[in-house]
């Protein structure tokens, strides 16, 4: 029987922590899956480490090396290579509960439908505490955007997506000299196709390391303004509420100023909203240039 799920892991110089994912995948109660490792130009012993695991032949591993393109470039490559019905990203410093794959397969087999984009489950820290909040128990399906905006869900969630949809929506753009575009770009576009099944179960344990993108967002903002600006245009266009649209527009203004794109108002999908957000966007731009840390969703 062909595998239903690909677990993919983008990694860059993370040999020191990649074993966490491997150890958890070896312990899965359901082992009919593929682990796809996208090595985004690592210069450490990642390749040798993965080769040693492949020789153990305990789980099915696919390894792909590419020149460094950043997290979103690694995601682009993964989506090109994946040929299973479902896929889920487990970062190089994350790992899964022993029954995570079994939960995913059981939930999907019972509920899969062309009007369902996949499954959204919970992330937890290594102590088992849920990141943010659980999802509403009375809902069976919802888009990711509405979960955060309408239902006030908080914290990172784990997305298991239909591969045909991840291939259908456009890839992340690669801007010369930049290595980051928010992954939510694709998730917003998939939201426009159909909702996700809600699974209030922990599918992934996450730990925010000092060298991870979540802990270095201010640096990401400064180094990748075109990627952020591109994402914010999409976020403005599909924002579920005026409040959300204004927030995204303020971020769009600030990232446009960082990239020295002064035609941002002409390029905005919602020009009036963006015009109203200019004062806050300027303040945010000044704040980013004068602080060391920034957390954005």
Secondary structure, 3 states (H helix, E strand, C coil): CCCCEEEEEEECCCHHHHHHHHHHHHCCCCCCEEEEEEECCCCCCHHHHHHHHHHHCCCEEEEEECCCCCHHHHHHHHHHHCCCCEEEECCCCCECCCCHHHHHHHHHHHHCCCCEEEEEEEEECCCCCECCCCCCCCCCEECHHHHHHCCCCCCCEEEEEEHHHHHHCCCCCCCCCCCCCCCHHHHHHHHCCCEEEEEEEEEEECCCCCCCHHHHHHHHHHHCHHHHHHHHHHHHHHCCCHHHHHHHHHHHHHHHHHCCCCCHHHHCCCHHHHHHHHHHHHHHHHHHHCCCCCCCC
